[in-house]
Amino acid sequence: PKGDVPDSGEDPTDKILINDLDVRLISPSAQTYYPWKLSRDMPGNSATKADNDVDNIEQIVIDAPEIGTYSVQISHKGALVNGSQKVSVLLSSIEPKVEIVSINDGNWNDTSIWNNSTIPSSSFDRAVIQHAVELQENRTIPDLTFDGGSATLKLNAKRAEITGVVSSKEGNGFIGDSLAQLILSGDFNSEIRFKSGSQKLQKLVFDSGNDTVQIKTDITIYDELNTKSGYLHTQGNMLKLIADSTNSAILVKDQGVSIGDITYERTFHTPKSGWRMVSSPFSEVNYSVLNSTFFTQGGNWATNASDSADASLWSFDNPTQGFSSIIGEDANFESGNGYLFYMYARDENGVEILPTTMRMSGEEPDSVEIDLFRGDADSVSYN
């Protein structure tokens, strides 16, 4: 029923509302969301979210909605005048998702493996994989959920771009390979996991806006890890970039942030002793990390203490334009700088070392500054 509105048009301090209805929105995790509310006593203050007992129109806004089914709850205070009250509910800025569930193993493009014979393709679709599904061509995929003990998506050296949320109730997740590409371009919190033994990708790109992509298993990258936007959280799992005879994986840093360690793995194939150039992309890696793979000579950090002439690790000195041996106490590599390192084919007991693989792990720096200096007579300008 209509209340008594004053003719002056001024906002009165007493309540006019007759039937006070309350709306609440209950999230899948049972969180209750309240409508906006202004203070009658201090109308100039910003609105808050609380019980609104003044307005006959209430609005609830969720800034970062979680995935799942919500409940709209409408109640009233006290007795209703005339015994009832009509109400209207409007939902806006919501993209209703249609779940399309796999019913058989098979190829993504085969209509017979999906319920209702519909292939998930629309931005309003949520593909729910409960079987072993594989790609036969590059594919743009909306929301993706793994649900079931045998739920997998085999990439088959194809490019899969996920424009929505990736989640996992059960299942093994992706089956990757060294030629497969995974692009996460949805502005949503997601998680990715791979089946054991197939935790490989040629390229991983995450472009999740301000949201987080969580890695739930180890992943090996053979070509490129690209951090366009958002946050990539390794969750204590190994995110490894490979450099060997056929691959040289790189990290392309854009606006995104990686949280947790990244591991660079480089293979040295030549079985003979000799000098090689090594470097560390991380500033927190010590010289002594070389001892886990190689026989080293130098200061207290090395396998075998020696004087300057016999040191196996040397750093470049810009002012003198020469190399100096690294002896003395253990210290950190300078991120991005090159070092001369003598690799012995065998250790002190005659056990073969080369060929071998060197690993370095740490958090990727935002930037690296390297001095370029070629002496006082150098007229070359570097930008």
N, C-alpha and C positions, 0 to 999 in steps of 0.2 A: 504493500500500500504506500501511497505517497505521503511523505511527511510534510509538516508545515514549514515552508521556506519563507524567510523574512523578505519583505518587499525592497529593503535597502540594497540588497545584493552583496552585502558584506558577509564574510565567513563567520558564522556565529560560533561561540565557544561551547554551547550546549549541543548535545546529539539530536539530530533530526531523524536518523535512520530508525525505521520501525522494526522490520524483521532483519536481524543481524545474522547473515549467513557467513560462514567461514570456509575458505578453500585451502587445502593443503595438497602438496604433491609428494608422494612417497617413492623414493628411489629403489632400484633393485637391491641395494645394500641396506634398506630400511632407514635411510636418512630422510628426515622430514624437512621440506622446503616451505617457507612462509612467504606471504605477499609483501609488497612494498607498503610502507606506512609513513605518514608525515606526523609531526608533533603538533597538536592543537595549540599548545602553549608557546612553542617556538617554531612557527611555520617557515621561518627562513633557514632552518637547519636542513641538511641533506636527509633524504628519505632513508629509512632503515628497513630491514626485513623482519617483521614481527606480526603479531596478531592485529589485524585491522578491524576495529569496531566502529568505524565512522563511515567509510565509503560503501556505496552499493555496487561499485565495480572494483574488483581486486585483480592484481596482476602478479604472477610468479615468474621470475626469470632465473634460469640456471646457466651460469657462465660456462661450466665445463661438464656437460652431462655424461654420465657413465653409460655403458652399454647394458641393455636389458629392458625389462618391462616395468613401467611406472604405473602407479595407482593415483587417480585423482579422488581426493576425499572431500566431500562437502557436508558440513554439519551446520547447526544453528544454536544460538544461545537463547535460553528461555523458551517460552511458548510462542508459536507463530500466530500472529493476528490473522484471523479468517481460517486458521488451521492448516494452511499450506502456503507454499511460495514457489512460483515458477523460477527456473534458473537456466541460464545459457552458459555453455562452456566453449571457448574458442582456443584452438591450438594453432600456433604459428611457428614458422621457421623449423619445422620438424620434417625430416625426410623419413617417411615410414619405410622400414626395411621388409622385404619379402624374403623369407628363408627358402632357399632351394637346396634340398638335401640330396646327397648321393645315395643311391640304392644298390649300386653294383660297382665292382672294379672296372676300370677302363679309361678311355681317352676323354679329356675334358669336352671335346667337341661332339661327342657321341650323346645324342639326346636320351638314349636308353638307359644311361647311368644316373639320370637325375629324375627326381619325382616330378610328375606332371609333364615329363619330356621337355623340360625347359632348361636351356643352358644359361647359367648365370652370366649376365653381361651388362645389365643396366646398373646405373649408380644407385638404384633403389634395391638392388639384390644383395643378399648375404649368402655366399656360398658356404654350406656346411658340409665338410668332407668327413665321411664316416668309413671310407674305403680307400683302396689304393688307386689314386687318380694320377694321370700323367699328361703333360703337355706335348702336343705335336707341332705347335707353332707358337710364335710370340703372342703374348696374351696380356690384355689389361683386365684386371680382376677387381671387383668391388670388395666389400667386406669379406673376410675369409676367416672361418673358424674350423679348427681341427677338433673333431669330437668322435672318439672311439679308439680302441686299442690299436687298430690297424690303419688309422687315418694318416695318409701321406699324400704329398703332391710332388711327383717326380718332374724336375724341370727339363731334363733331356736336352741340355745345351741350349735351351731357349731363354728368352727374356720375359720375365713376369713383372709387370708393374701393378702394385697394389695401391689403389686410390683411397681405400678406407682403412678399417681396423683389421689387424691380424691378431687373433687370439687362439688359445688352445685350452680346451677342457680336458682332453685326453689325446693320445696319439703321438706319433713320432715327428710330425711336422714335415718340413721340406726334405726332399732328396736332391742334393745338389751335385755338381760336377765342375771341373775346372774350366768349362766353357759356358756355364749358366750365369745369367744375370738376374739380380733381384733389385727392383726399384721400389722403395717405400715412399710414396708421394702424398699420403693422406695426413692431414693435420690432426692426428689422433695419437693417443698412447697405444702402443702396440708391443707385442712380444714375438720373437722369432726363435724357433728351435729347429734343429736338423736331426735326421735319423743317424744313429751311430754308424760310422764308416762312410758317410756321404756328406760330411760337413764341409763342403767345398763350394766356392763361387769364383767365377772369373771377375765379377764386378758386383759390389754392393753400394747402393746409393740410398741415403736416407735424407728425406726432405719433409720433415714432420712439423714444420712451423715452430711453435713453442712447446711441443709435446716430446715425449720420451719413447724411444725404441729400446726395449730391453732384449739383450741376447741371452738366451737360456741354455745354449750349448756352445762348445768350441766351434769356431769357423776359420777356415783357411782361405785367404784371398790370393788369387793368382795374377791379377792385373791392376785393379783399382778399388780403393775404398774412398768414397766421395761423401763429404759431410756438408751438404747444401744448407740444411737448417735443422733445428731441433737438437735433441740430446740422444746420444748413443751410449747406453750403459752396458758394460760388459758383464756386470753381475758376478765378477770373479772368474768368468770363463776366458779361455784364450782366444783372442782375435789376432790371427797370425797373417802377416804379409810375406809372400815367398819371393826370393830371388835365386834363380838357379840357371841352368844352361838354356832354358826355353822361356822363362818367365822373369819379369822384374816388376813386382807389384809396387804401387805407389799410393800414398795418401794424399788426396786432393782436399785441402782444407778451404772451406768457404765460410758460411756463417754458423755452421753446426759445431757442436762440442762433443768430443768423445770423453766419457767418464770411465776411468779404469785403464789398466795397462793394455798397450798394443805390443805385439811381439813381431820383430823383424827377423826373418830367418834367411841366411845367405849360405849357399853351397859353394865350396871351393873344390873344383874337380881335378885340377892338376896334382898328380901324386908326388911331385918332386918338391924338395925344399927350395925356398926362395923368398924374395921380398914381394909383399902385396900391399895394396892400399886398403885400409879399413877406416870406418868412421862409425859414430853412434848418432842416431837421431835424437837421443835422449840425454839430457844433461845430468841425470842422477845415476848413470851407469859408471861403475868403477873399472879401472884397468884390470883388476883381479878377476873380472868376469871371463877374461880370456883363458884363465887357468882351467876352467871346467872343460875346455875343448882342446887346448893346445899346450905344448911344453913351452914355457916362457922363461926369459932371463931378464933381470933388471934389478929393481930395488926390493924392498920388503914385500911388495905386492906380488912378486913373480914366483913361479915354481922354483927357480934357482936364482939365488942372489948373485949378482956379478957387478963388475965395474962398468963404467960408461961405455967402453969400447965394445963390450960383448952384449950390451942390452939389445933385446929383440923388438922393442917398441920405441919409435922416435916421433917427435912432433915437429911441425914446421914453425920456424920463427920468422915473422914478417920483416922486422927491422934488419936482421942479418941476412935474410934470404937463404937460410940454411936450416938443416935439421939438427935437433939436439936430442940426446937420449933421455928416456924417462926412467929415472932411478929414484931411490928414496921411498917415502911412504906412499901408500895407496891414495889415489885421488880420482876425480871424475873426468871422463872424457868431456871435451868441449863440444857441445851439440853442433853437428854439421861440419866440423873440421876434419880434414883428412890426416891420417897417421900412417907412417911406414911401419910395417910389421913383418918380421922375418918368421915365416912358418916353417917349422921343422917337419920333415916327412915322418920322423919317428920320435918317440919320447926317449928319456934317458935310459930306459930299459930295453930299447929296441922295438917297442910295440908300434906298429904303423898308426899314424894319425890321419894322414891325407890319403884319399879325399875325405872331407868332413864338412859338417854344417855348423855354422856359428849363429847363436841366438842372442838377441838383445831385447829386453823388455822395459817398458816404462810408459809414462804419460807423455803424449806428443806435445811439444811446446807450441805456443801460438805463433812464434816467429823465431828466426835465427839470424843473428847479425854476424857476418864474416868480413873481416878486414881484407881489402884488396890493396896490396902495397908492393911495388916493384923497385923501390929505391928512390933516392933523391932526384935522379935524372929522368925518372919516369914522367912522361908528359901525357900518358893515356888517361882519359877521364872515364870513370866507371859510374854508372847510374843504377 
